[in-house]
Structures are given as structure tokens and as C-alpha cells.
Amino acid sequence: MAAHGVSERRACAGLGFARSTQRYKSRRNDGALRSRLRSLACERRRFGYRRLAILLRREGHTANLKKIYRLYREEGLTVKRRKGRKRAIGTRSPLPRPDSVGQIAWGRYGRWTS
């Protein structure tokens, strides 16, 4: 604003937002909570943010669930997805048809084999 020769009051009025917004300084200090959350998530890979919040609360950290979730997301912590069931790939070929009589025998597991 000083570079353009406009006062703070006039610039904020022109842009349409409060001067308190422009002067806001964050007082957030989540360093200890953030590092402990990361270390717990590394120890307990299958725990989500809700169970980690319970562990943090037991250790004496007083933070609500929304804050824990925000830090969890910002740190990029997610529960590793489990792999699904393996399925057959491609199309299955149909069973070969018999060419003559006596070519089919009763199979060991109750199905027809050729």
C-alpha cells in the first residue's frame, strides 16, 4: 500500500474488507501437537485421526477433534488403504465340449472333466 501511495484505510475501503483482517497476526503454535501427532501416526499406522485424538488426549494435549483433523490433513497423514480381493483377469474360456462318447469322466471334486 505504501508503494502505491494509498493509505491502509482507503485501500481496505476500496477493496471492501475490514482493516482488522489486514492487520491480523496468527498466534497459532501447534508445533508440539503437530510433531506428536505425526510420531503417533507413524507408530500406529492403522489408526485414523479419531483414535489418534484419543491417544493425544490421554497424553494431556487439549485440542478438539476439528483441530486434530485439520492437522492430520495438513501433515498428509492417511490410513494406508488395504488391497482388495484378487479377481480373475480377462475372460474365461468355456469348457471344451466332448467330441465322442466316453470322453467325459466324473471329476474328483464333483464336476465334469474331459
C-alpha positions in Angstrom: 0.0 0.0 0.0 2.9 2.3 0.8 4.4 1.6 -2.6 1.2 2.8 -4.3 0.8 5.9 -2.1 -2.6 4.8 -0.7 -3.4 4.7 3.0 -4.4 1.4 4.6 -7.9 2.8 5.4 -8.5 3.9 1.8 -7.2 0.7 0.3 -9.3 -1.5 2.6 -12.4 0.6 1.9 -11.7 0.3 -1.9 -11.3 -3.5 -1.7 -14.3 -3.8 0.6 -12.8 -5.7 3.6 -12.1 -4.8 7.2 -8.8 -3.3 8.4 -8.7 -5.8 11.2 -8.4 -8.6 8.5 -5.4 -6.9 7.0 -3.7 -6.4 10.4 -4.4 -9.9 11.6 -1.4 -11.8 13.0 -1.9 -15.5 13.7 -1.0 -16.6 17.2 -1.3 -20.3 16.5 1.5 -22.5 17.8 0.8 -26.1 17.0 4.4 -27.3 16.7 4.4 -29.7 19.7 0.9 -31.1 18.9 1.8 -31.5 15.2 5.0 -33.4 15.8 3.4 -35.7 18.4 0.5 -36.4 16.0 3.0 -37.3 13.3 5.0 -39.6 15.6 1.9 -41.4 16.9 0.7 -41.8 13.3 4.0 -43.4 12.4 3.8 -45.8 15.3 0.1 -46.7 14.8 -0.3 -46.9 11.0 -3.8 -48.3 11.2 -5.2 -45.6 13.5 -7.2 -42.7 12.0 -7.4 -39.2 13.3 -10.2 -40.1 15.9 -8.2 -42.8 17.6 -5.0 -40.6 17.5 -7.0 -37.8 19.1 -7.9 -40.2 22.0 -4.2 -41.0 22.5 -3.3 -37.4 22.4 -6.0 -36.6 25.0 -4.6 -39.3 27.2 -1.1 -37.7 27.0 -2.6 -34.3 28.1 -2.9 -32.4 24.8 -6.1 -30.3 24.9 -7.3 -30.0 21.3 -10.7 -30.6 19.9 -11.4 -33.1 17.1 -11.7 -30.5 14.4 -8.2 -29.2 15.1 -6.7 -32.7 15.2 -8.4 -33.4 11.8 -7.1 -30.2 10.3 -3.5 -31.0 11.4 -3.9 -34.6 10.3 -4.9 -33.4 6.8 -2.2 -30.7 6.6 0.5 -33.3 7.5 -0.7 -35.6 4.8 -1.4 -38.5 7.2 -3.8 -41.1 6.0 -4.5 -44.7 6.9 -3.0 -46.9 4.2 -5.7 -48.5 2.1 -5.9 -52.2 2.2 -5.7 -54.1 -1.0 -8.9 -55.6 -2.3 -9.6 -59.2 -3.2 -7.8 -60.6 -6.1 -10.1 -61.4 -9.1 -9.6 -63.3 -12.3 -8.2 -61.1 -15.0 -9.6 -61.3 -18.5 -12.4 -63.6 -19.8 -12.5 -67.2 -19.0 -12.6 -69.8 -21.8 -15.5 -72.1 -21.9 -15.0 -75.8 -21.1 -14.2 -77.9 -24.1 -17.1 -79.9 -25.5 -16.7 -83.7 -25.9 -16.1 -85.0 -29.4 -17.2 -88.5 -28.8 -18.9 -90.8 -26.3 -16.9 -91.8 -23.3 -14.7 -88.7 -23.5 -16.2 -87.2 -20.3 -15.4 -88.7 -16.8 -16.7 -87.7 -13.4 -14.2 -85.4 -11.8 -12.6 -85.6 -8.3 -14.4 -82.5 -7.0 -17.9 -83.2 -8.4 -17.5 -81.5 -11.7 -17.1 -82.7 -15.3 -13.6 -83.1 -16.7 -12.5 -84.1 -20.1 
